[in-house]
Amino acid sequence: MILAATLAVAASAGLAAQAIQRALYVSVLDRAGVPVAGLGPADFIVREDRVAREVLRVGPADEPMQIALLVDNSQAAEGYIRDYREALPAFVAAMTEPGGPRHEVSLVALAERPTILSRYTSDRAELLKAVERVFSLSGSATYLLDGIIETSQGLIKRAAPRPVIVAITSEGPELSDRHFEQVLTPLETSGAALHVVSIGRPANLDHDRGVVLDRGTKGSGGRYDTILLGTALTARMKEIARELNSQYLVTYARPKTLIPPERITVAAATPGLTARGTAVRGDREERRP
């Protein structure tokens, strides 16, 4: 019996030694969409290819983010420019709070072609000046898919440790001539979480755009919101900012194997709570192609 117990302990220690640690940035919201605070390891369920993994540690995610803010300023968005003037500064203010993590934000306009209005910076004044340069371009269409591709490629080159893309789009025509895989592949490689707010009644029937907005947000740990009126944009952007600022860093253990998982999921153990997770950059790079 003593020998058996000793062997069992030794085997357990051997397995523990072979385990490696991985981490996720996780948002947890209640039914009202409010971030939930005070959670611990027992409150999260992490699975790799449907196999549950042991959650080791949970703490606040305080690594600075690199946030690309993509804005549709095409002719279809002309009626929303006034709403942008209120919503964008509110988001920028929430992500550049003095004393908090030094998040960097960039601003990209999407009409005619993706155009950088401000490079990544923590300077609130510089970002607010860039917001003032957002105007609707008459006769233009939006290039959201091109914007996601170029932004993802830029984040890859920067080796951004905690990348996020937040896109505001109208239901106007999309002229990016891209298959959805051309967009989703660099997005996944970048490790960015994609959040999208679409304004107006659903009218854009472009298949590739629809797949990107659905799979791109779900697969990256982001959210896809639709609002009918531009006047609701400020409240929605504040919600996204609160969610980003309230994320957890969830660390879990997985066996050391040659074949990385195809899919990683996270869920809240408490019914009624919604969890969304994004693999920490570096961990994601081990995923199978």
C-alpha positions as CSV (number, residue, x, y, z in Angstrom):
1,M,0.0,0.0,0.0
2,I,2.8,2.4,0.9
3,L,4.6,1.5,-2.3
4,A,1.4,2.1,-4.3
5,A,0.9,5.5,-2.7
6,T,4.5,6.5,-3.3
7,L,4.2,5.5,-7.0
8,A,0.9,7.5,-7.3
9,V,2.5,10.6,-5.8
10,A,5.5,10.2,-8.0
11,A,3.3,9.8,-11.1
12,S,1.3,12.9,-10.1
13,A,4.5,14.9,-9.6
14,G,5.7,13.7,-13.0
15,L,2.6,14.9,-14.8
16,A,2.7,18.2,-13.0
17,A,6.3,18.7,-14.1
18,Q,5.3,18.0,-17.7
19,A,2.5,20.5,-17.7
20,I,3.0,24.0,-19.2
21,Q,1.1,27.1,-18.4
22,R,-1.1,29.1,-20.8
23,A,-3.2,32.2,-20.3
24,L,-6.3,34.0,-21.6
25,Y,-7.6,37.5,-21.4
26,V,-11.2,37.0,-20.3
27,S,-14.3,39.2,-20.1
28,V,-17.1,38.1,-17.8
29,L,-20.5,39.9,-18.1
30,D,-23.8,39.4,-16.2
31,R,-27.2,39.3,-18.0
32,A,-27.3,43.1,-18.0
33,G,-23.9,43.3,-19.8
34,V,-22.1,44.6,-16.7
35,P,-18.6,43.3,-16.0
36,V,-18.4,40.9,-13.0
37,A,-15.7,41.5,-10.5
38,G,-14.1,39.4,-7.7
39,L,-13.9,36.0,-9.6
40,G,-11.3,33.3,-8.8
41,P,-10.1,30.1,-10.4
42,A,-13.2,28.1,-9.5
43,D,-15.3,30.5,-11.5
44,F,-13.8,29.7,-14.8
45,I,-14.0,26.6,-17.0
46,V,-11.2,26.4,-19.7
47,R,-11.3,23.7,-22.3
48,E,-8.9,22.7,-25.1
49,D,-10.6,20.7,-27.8
50,R,-13.4,20.0,-25.3
51,V,-11.0,18.7,-22.7
52,A,-11.2,20.6,-19.4
53,R,-7.9,22.1,-18.1
54,E,-7.0,23.1,-14.5
55,V,-7.2,26.8,-13.9
56,L,-4.2,27.8,-11.8
57,R,-4.5,31.6,-11.2
58,V,-6.9,34.4,-11.9
59,G,-6.1,38.1,-11.6
60,P,-6.7,41.5,-13.2
61,A,-5.4,41.9,-16.8
62,D,-3.2,44.9,-16.4
63,E,-1.0,44.5,-19.5
64,P,-1.3,47.6,-21.7
65,M,-3.5,47.2,-24.8
66,Q,-2.7,48.2,-28.3
67,I,-6.2,49.3,-29.6
68,A,-6.9,50.0,-33.3
69,L,-10.1,52.1,-33.6
70,L,-11.5,51.6,-37.2
71,V,-14.2,54.1,-38.2
72,D,-16.5,54.0,-41.2
73,N,-16.5,57.6,-42.6
74,S,-18.1,56.6,-46.0
75,Q,-21.0,58.5,-47.4
76,A,-23.4,56.0,-45.7
77,A,-22.0,57.1,-42.3
78,E,-22.7,60.8,-43.0
79,G,-25.6,60.9,-40.6
80,Y,-23.5,59.4,-37.8
81,I,-20.6,61.9,-37.8
82,R,-22.1,63.9,-35.0
83,D,-22.5,60.7,-33.0
84,Y,-18.8,59.9,-33.6
85,R,-17.9,63.3,-32.2
86,E,-19.4,62.2,-28.8
87,A,-18.7,58.5,-28.8
88,L,-15.0,58.4,-29.9
89,P,-13.8,60.9,-27.3
90,A,-15.7,59.0,-24.6
91,F,-13.9,55.8,-25.6
92,V,-10.5,57.5,-25.8
93,A,-11.0,59.0,-22.4
94,A,-11.9,55.6,-20.9
95,M,-8.9,54.0,-22.3
96,T,-6.4,56.7,-21.4
97,E,-7.2,57.3,-17.7
98,P,-4.3,58.9,-15.8
99,G,-2.7,56.4,-13.4
100,G,-4.0,53.4,-15.3
101,P,-2.2,51.1,-17.7
102,R,-0.6,53.0,-20.6
103,H,-2.9,51.6,-23.3
104,E,-2.1,52.8,-26.8
105,V,-4.9,53.8,-29.3
106,S,-4.7,54.4,-33.0
107,L,-7.5,55.8,-35.2
108,V,-8.1,54.6,-38.8
109,A,-10.7,56.0,-41.2
110,L,-12.2,53.5,-43.7
111,A,-13.7,55.6,-46.6
112,E,-12.1,55.0,-50.0
113,R,-9.1,53.2,-48.4
114,P,-7.9,52.7,-44.8
115,T,-6.2,55.9,-43.7
116,I,-4.3,56.3,-40.5
117,L,-5.4,59.5,-38.6
118,S,-3.4,58.8,-35.5
119,R,-0.7,56.2,-34.9
120,Y,-0.7,54.2,-31.6
121,T,-0.3,56.6,-28.7
122,S,-1.3,57.1,-25.1
123,D,-1.5,60.9,-25.7
124,R,-5.2,61.7,-25.2
125,A,-4.9,65.2,-26.7
126,E,-3.3,63.8,-29.9
127,L,-6.1,61.3,-30.2
128,L,-8.9,63.9,-29.7
129,K,-7.3,66.0,-32.4
130,A,-7.4,63.0,-34.7
131,V,-11.1,62.5,-33.9
132,E,-11.8,66.0,-35.1
133,R,-10.4,65.0,-38.5
134,V,-13.1,62.4,-39.0
135,F,-15.5,63.6,-41.8
136,S,-17.8,61.8,-44.2
137,L,-16.4,61.5,-47.7
138,S,-19.1,62.2,-50.3
139,G,-19.5,59.4,-52.9
140,S,-17.3,57.0,-51.0
141,A,-17.8,53.4,-49.8
142,T,-16.2,51.7,-46.8
143,Y,-13.3,49.3,-46.9
144,L,-13.7,47.6,-43.5
145,L,-12.2,44.3,-44.6
146,D,-9.1,45.9,-46.0
147,G,-8.9,47.9,-42.8
148,I,-8.9,44.7,-40.6
149,I,-6.3,43.1,-42.8
150,E,-3.9,46.1,-42.8
151,T,-4.4,46.6,-39.1
152,S,-3.8,42.9,-38.3
153,Q,-0.6,43.0,-40.4
154,G,0.6,46.1,-38.6
155,L,0.0,44.5,-35.2
156,I,1.9,41.4,-36.3
157,K,4.9,43.6,-37.3
158,R,4.7,45.4,-34.0
159,A,4.5,42.0,-32.1
160,A,1.8,43.7,-30.1
161,P,1.4,41.8,-26.8
162,R,-2.2,42.6,-26.2
163,P,-3.8,43.7,-29.5
164,V,-7.5,44.8,-29.8
165,I,-9.4,46.0,-32.9
166,V,-12.6,48.0,-32.3
167,A,-14.5,48.8,-35.5
168,I,-17.5,51.1,-36.0
169,T,-19.3,50.5,-39.3
170,S,-22.5,51.5,-41.1
171,E,-24.6,49.2,-43.3
172,G,-23.4,51.0,-46.4
173,P,-21.6,49.3,-49.4
174,E,-18.4,47.4,-48.7
175,L,-15.9,47.6,-51.6
176,S,-13.1,45.5,-50.2
177,D,-12.6,42.7,-52.7
178,R,-11.6,40.1,-50.2
179,H,-12.6,36.5,-49.4
180,F,-13.3,36.1,-45.7
181,E,-10.3,33.8,-45.2
182,Q,-8.0,36.6,-46.4
183,V,-9.3,38.6,-43.5
184,L,-9.6,36.0,-40.8
185,T,-6.1,34.5,-41.3
186,P,-4.1,37.7,-40.5
187,L,-6.6,38.5,-37.7
188,E,-6.0,35.2,-36.0
189,T,-2.2,35.5,-36.5
190,S,-2.2,38.9,-34.9
191,G,-3.9,37.5,-31.8
192,A,-6.2,40.6,-31.7
193,A,-9.7,40.5,-30.3
194,L,-12.2,42.0,-32.8
195,H,-15.1,44.1,-31.5
196,V,-17.6,45.5,-34.0
197,V,-20.4,48.0,-33.6
198,S,-22.7,48.2,-36.7
199,I,-25.1,51.1,-37.0
200,G,-28.4,51.0,-38.9
201,R,-30.9,48.4,-40.0
202,P,-29.1,45.3,-41.4
203,A,-28.9,45.9,-45.2
204,N,-25.4,44.9,-46.3
205,L,-25.7,41.4,-47.8
206,D,-22.0,41.0,-48.7
207,H,-21.3,37.4,-47.7
208,D,-17.6,37.7,-46.9
209,R,-18.2,40.8,-44.7
210,G,-20.9,38.9,-42.9
211,V,-18.7,35.9,-42.2
212,V,-15.8,38.1,-41.0
213,L,-18.1,40.1,-38.6
214,D,-19.6,36.8,-37.2
215,R,-16.6,34.5,-37.1
216,G,-14.0,37.2,-36.5
217,T,-15.6,38.5,-33.4
218,K,-16.7,35.1,-31.9
219,G,-13.4,33.4,-32.7
220,S,-11.2,36.1,-31.3
221,G,-13.1,36.7,-28.0
222,G,-14.7,39.9,-29.1
223,R,-18.3,41.1,-29.5
224,Y,-20.5,42.0,-32.4
225,D,-23.2,44.6,-31.6
226,T,-25.8,46.1,-33.8
227,I,-27.6,49.4,-33.0
228,L,-30.4,51.0,-35.0
229,L,-29.6,54.6,-34.1
230,G,-26.3,56.5,-34.0
231,T,-27.4,58.1,-30.8
232,A,-26.9,54.8,-29.0
233,L,-23.2,54.7,-30.1
234,T,-21.7,56.5,-27.1
235,A,-23.3,54.2,-24.6
236,R,-22.2,51.1,-26.6
237,M,-18.6,52.4,-26.9
238,K,-18.5,53.0,-23.1
239,E,-19.7,49.4,-22.6
240,I,-16.8,48.1,-24.7
241,A,-14.4,50.3,-22.8
242,R,-15.6,49.0,-19.5
243,E,-15.4,45.4,-20.7
244,L,-11.8,45.9,-21.8
245,N,-10.8,47.6,-18.6
246,S,-12.4,44.8,-16.5
247,Q,-10.8,41.8,-18.1
248,Y,-9.2,39.0,-16.2
249,L,-5.9,37.2,-16.8
250,V,-6.7,33.5,-16.5
251,T,-3.8,31.1,-16.3
252,Y,-4.3,27.4,-16.8
253,A,-2.2,24.2,-17.1
254,R,-2.1,21.9,-20.1
255,P,0.0,18.8,-20.9
256,K,3.2,19.4,-22.8
257,T,2.4,17.8,-26.2
258,L,3.8,18.2,-29.7
259,I,0.3,18.9,-31.1
260,P,-1.2,22.2,-29.9
261,P,-5.0,22.4,-29.5
262,E,-7.2,23.5,-32.4
263,R,-9.7,25.3,-30.2
264,I,-9.6,26.9,-26.8
265,T,-12.8,28.0,-25.0
266,V,-13.6,29.6,-21.7
267,A,-16.9,29.7,-19.8
268,A,-18.2,31.0,-16.5
269,A,-19.0,28.3,-13.9
270,T,-22.0,30.4,-12.7
271,P,-25.2,30.2,-14.8
272,G,-26.2,33.6,-16.3
273,L,-22.7,34.9,-16.8
274,T,-21.1,35.2,-20.2
275,A,-17.3,34.7,-20.6
276,R,-15.3,35.6,-23.7
277,G,-11.6,34.8,-24.0
278,T,-8.6,35.8,-26.1
279,A,-5.4,33.7,-26.0
280,V,-2.4,35.7,-24.7
281,R,0.0,36.4,-27.6
282,G,2.8,33.8,-27.7
283,D,0.4,31.1,-26.5
284,R,-1.7,31.6,-29.6
285,E,1.3,31.1,-31.8
286,E,1.4,27.4,-30.9
287,R,-2.0,26.7,-32.2
288,R,-2.3,24.4,-35.2
289,P,-2.7,26.1,-38.6
